[in-house]
């Protein structure tokens, strides 16, 4: 058991020990699927569980499914910020088809991240630091520019 769990006294049913017993295996699998590094996954598991206990108020009447969904969503938001720092979303020069030069830097970054790197709009919004509507708008503009250039 992790140090954070073993040093935390058991005060109520929904303390860190309870969360660890109930959700650590599922959450570790989820985190490991994203990070692909077992040691980093375990480190993030401890951070996410301890911060979830402090940041999120759990009502007694919530079901286990609701708690798991909240915990997973919380972990996803924490991991989005972590993975955004590790991965740059720059265009891959080998994938340049000749029309990317029509786009400005932001449009090129968004287009390449979505179509070549498979990133989601919500991920890009968190990474770039703007609204999802702005990401969608820039993506639409970039597609329209390339479409006009090709005569479609």
Backbone torsions as a table, in degrees:
resi	resn	phi	psi	omega
1	UNK	NA	145.5	-177.3
2	UNK	-67.8	155.4	179.3
3	UNK	-60.1	-40.4	-179.1
4	UNK	-60.7	-33.7	-179.3
5	UNK	-80.6	-43.0	-175.3
6	UNK	-73.0	-23.6	-179.6
7	UNK	-93.4	-7.0	-179.2
8	UNK	-89.7	119.7	-178.5
9	UNK	-68.3	144.8	179.3
10	UNK	-81.7	108.3	-175.1
11	UNK	-108.3	-32.8	-177.2
12	UNK	-147.6	168.3	-175.0
13	UNK	-60.2	-33.6	-175.7
14	UNK	-105.4	49.8	176.3
15	UNK	-91.6	-173.3	-175.8
16	UNK	-65.3	-33.2	178.1
17	UNK	-64.2	-43.8	179.3
18	UNK	-61.5	-44.8	178.8
19	UNK	-63.0	-41.5	179.3
20	UNK	-62.0	-47.3	-179.6
21	UNK	-62.3	-40.3	-174.5
22	UNK	-80.5	-40.2	-166.4
23	UNK	-121.6	-10.6	-176.1
24	UNK	-58.3	-45.8	-179.8
25	UNK	-61.3	-44.3	179.5
26	UNK	-66.9	-43.5	-178.1
27	UNK	-67.2	-39.0	177.6
28	UNK	-62.6	-42.1	176.9
29	UNK	-62.6	-41.4	178.5
30	UNK	-63.3	-48.2	-179.0
31	UNK	-65.4	-42.6	-180.0
32	UNK	-63.9	-33.5	176.3
33	UNK	-64.3	-31.1	179.5
34	UNK	-83.6	-46.8	-173.1
35	UNK	-85.7	-27.5	-178.0
36	UNK	58.9	30.1	177.7
37	UNK	-145.1	112.7	-172.5
38	UNK	-63.5	-42.2	-178.4
39	UNK	-65.6	-45.1	177.3
40	UNK	-63.6	-36.9	179.0
41	UNK	-62.1	-43.9	178.1
42	UNK	-64.2	-40.5	178.5
43	UNK	-62.5	-43.9	179.5
44	UNK	-69.1	-32.2	177.5
45	UNK	-58.6	-47.5	-179.5
46	UNK	-63.1	-45.7	-179.0
47	UNK	-63.2	-45.1	-177.5
48	UNK	-66.8	-44.0	179.6
49	UNK	-63.5	-45.5	-178.6
50	UNK	-67.3	-39.6	179.8
51	UNK	-73.5	-30.6	177.0
52	UNK	-63.9	-41.9	178.9
53	UNK	-62.1	-39.4	-178.3
54	UNK	-78.0	-37.2	-171.6
55	UNK	-89.0	-30.4	-172.0
56	UNK	-109.5	128.6	177.6
57	UNK	-86.5	123.2	-179.8
58	UNK	-103.2	123.5	176.9
59	UNK	-86.9	144.7	-176.4
60	UNK	-61.2	-30.2	-174.1
61	UNK	-83.6	-1.7	179.0
62	UNK	-72.2	142.8	178.1
63	UNK	-79.9	165.8	179.1
64	UNK	-63.3	-33.5	179.0
65	UNK	-64.5	-44.6	178.5
66	UNK	-62.8	-41.4	179.1
67	UNK	-64.4	-43.6	179.8
68	UNK	-62.2	-41.9	179.9
69	UNK	-65.3	-41.5	176.3
70	UNK	-63.2	-43.9	-179.6
71	UNK	-63.4	-43.3	-179.9
72	UNK	-65.7	-41.6	177.8
73	UNK	-65.1	-40.0	177.7
74	UNK	-63.1	-44.8	178.4
75	UNK	-63.1	-40.4	-179.9
76	UNK	-62.1	-42.1	179.6
77	UNK	-66.6	-39.3	177.5
78	UNK	-65.9	-41.8	-178.1
79	UNK	-73.1	-28.8	177.0
80	UNK	-61.2	-43.9	178.4
81	UNK	-65.6	-38.6	179.8
82	UNK	-67.4	-47.9	-176.5
83	UNK	-72.1	-26.9	178.0
84	UNK	-64.5	-32.4	178.7
85	UNK	-71.2	-30.7	-175.2
86	UNK	-85.3	-23.1	-173.8
87	UNK	-118.8	122.0	175.6
88	UNK	-85.0	141.7	-178.2
89	UNK	-106.2	56.6	179.8
90	UNK	-94.9	151.2	178.9
91	UNK	-63.4	143.5	177.1
92	UNK	-85.6	117.2	-175.5
93	UNK	-60.0	-29.8	-179.3
94	UNK	-71.4	-16.4	-179.0
95	UNK	-96.5	0.5	-177.7
96	UNK	-67.7	118.3	-176.7
97	UNK	-97.4	7.8	177.1
98	UNK	100.2	-20.0	-179.1
99	UNK	-101.3	-8.9	179.2
100	UNK	-67.3	-22.5	179.3
101	UNK	-68.6	-13.6	176.3
102	UNK	-74.7	-20.0	-172.7
103	UNK	-92.4	149.4	172.0
104	UNK	-76.6	174.8	-172.9
105	UNK	-60.2	-43.6	-179.2
106	UNK	-65.5	-45.0	179.7
107	UNK	-63.2	-40.6	179.7
108	UNK	-64.3	-43.2	-179.9
109	UNK	-62.8	-44.6	-179.6
110	UNK	-66.9	-47.8	-178.5
111	UNK	-59.9	-47.9	-178.4
112	UNK	-66.1	-40.0	-179.7
113	UNK	-63.0	-39.8	-177.4
114	UNK	-79.2	-48.7	-172.2
115	UNK	-87.0	-30.3	-177.7
116	UNK	-101.2	-29.8	-177.2
117	UNK	-107.8	-5.8	175.3
118	UNK	70.8	24.7	179.8
119	UNK	-78.9	153.1	179.8
120	UNK	-89.8	163.4	178.6
121	UNK	-65.9	-39.5	179.4
122	UNK	-66.0	-37.7	176.9
123	UNK	-62.8	-45.2	179.9
124	UNK	-64.5	-39.2	178.8
125	UNK	-60.9	-41.9	178.3
126	UNK	-69.1	-37.7	-177.5
127	UNK	-71.5	-47.7	-175.9
128	UNK	-80.0	-31.3	178.4
129	UNK	91.3	36.6	176.0
130	UNK	-136.6	176.4	-177.5
131	UNK	-71.5	154.4	176.1
132	UNK	-63.0	-33.9	179.0
133	UNK	-64.3	-36.0	177.2
134	UNK	-67.4	-39.2	176.8
135	UNK	-61.9	-46.8	179.1
136	UNK	-61.3	-42.3	-179.7
137	UNK	-63.2	-46.3	179.6
138	UNK	-64.7	-37.8	177.2
139	UNK	-64.3	-44.0	178.3
140	UNK	-62.6	-43.8	178.8
141	UNK	-61.8	-41.1	-179.5
142	UNK	-66.4	-40.3	178.0
143	UNK	-65.7	-42.3	178.5
144	UNK	-61.5	-42.4	178.3
145	UNK	-59.8	-47.1	-178.4
146	UNK	-69.0	-36.4	179.2
147	UNK	-65.9	-43.5	178.5
148	UNK	-62.1	-39.7	-179.6
149	UNK	-65.1	-33.9	-179.0
150	UNK	-85.2	-5.0	177.4
151	UNK	89.4	12.9	178.7
152	UNK	-96.6	NA	NA
